[in-house]
Amino acid sequence: MHGWSGEASHWNPWCDAFACRGWRWQSGERGYGAARALTPRWQDGGRRVVIAHSMGPHLLPAAVLADADAVVLLASFGRFVPPGAPGRRLRSALQQMAHQLATPDAARVMLHSFLREAAAPESAELLPPGPADGPLGTLQRQRLRHDLELLGRTSGLPEGFPDGIPVLVVEAAQDRIVVPEARQLLRRDLETRRHPLRWLTLEGAGHCLLQPGLVEEVMGWLQSLEAR
């Protein structure tokens, strides 16, 4: 599942890599752009793995999460807005972003600014086209605003997150979107639920995790689960 302002097509390289191993893939789509919203459903057989970027776990139905056998969290979080001063700054930024969703032009400027921060320290030109490049009509902006408000209300692991399953957490060392305090809260929440954890920090990577080799790293971890 993609995160806020993302779309399903961004997973195409992952889908192709998984297909080469004979692994099935479904991409959830929130419908921020021209593509229609789509909720993934589990198919019969095989290990059930949720792979989600940023806000992605919070955009999945609780029933989908509850049936997962393993989870991969990519630059993700439980609670996005931490308590204290860092949280106050983030909440103010979210309010400003919501205000800019009032018109298509303002929304486009805001989204491109957000994507520059999300891609950094890499160039945003490396990102594939997404909702920011599309029509941004009333429905799209309503969905973006709704999920922006949801982002501000996140308070921990999303509903349905199962206890005790293997979890791979991939952190971006240069993440400008998920603050260090939110990453620490995520670790605490997962350790409290007694998940077998692997923590992978990508030095020099930003929130969009544009460095090469990540897909192979994740597939290698999944392969190691099969050997257990």
Phi, psi and omega in degrees: 000129178286170179261194182298132181071009176267185175205164188299326183298340179295341180272001185306318177298325177294314181302316180296317180295320179292321180298327179296337177262003182078019180265137180278153183218139170230137178250123172288149180226124181274337178087032177286337181244218183284336182288149179283146178297141181213128177260124180289151178231146179291142173258164182286144173088143174085169176289141181257110186241126171267126173241119187221142179254135172056246181282354187314315181300329181281350180262359178266147174298147180302325181295326178291313178299318185299334182264007180285144174265341180200156182224138172245119180253117184254110181049047188252191185195163169265294175259122184280319182260104181285165177289164176086197185301316179301324179292322179296319178295318180294318181297321177296319179296320179296321179295320178294320179296318179298321179297323182287350177279005183293327181229153180301318183294314179295322179297319181295317178299315181297315182296319179293324176295317177299317182293326176297319178291321181292325181281328185306143012277001175280167179280140177295343178294343178281347181283144175289162176301149181209196182304329180297341181262002185257201189288326182052051176285186183301314182297316181297317181289328175296318179294318178298318180293318180302314184283336173294320176294320176299320178303316180291340181265352181302137186231000181167198178303141184294157179303135179095350181298117188284149178280148165077359181275158178296138180227129172255122178251121178252116179256147173260118185297332181253029182296122177260001182255307179268114185286157181305324180297322178292324178294321178295321178295323178297315179300316179299315181297318182290320179293325178296326181273004173060047176276137168294112191251142161237128183248121182239118178254124180265105180294136178081358182269145173262185187301326182280354175053057185274356179293146180288159173095354184292318181301315180295323179298314180293317179296324177296320177296317178297321178297324179294331177294325180294334183278351183281000000 
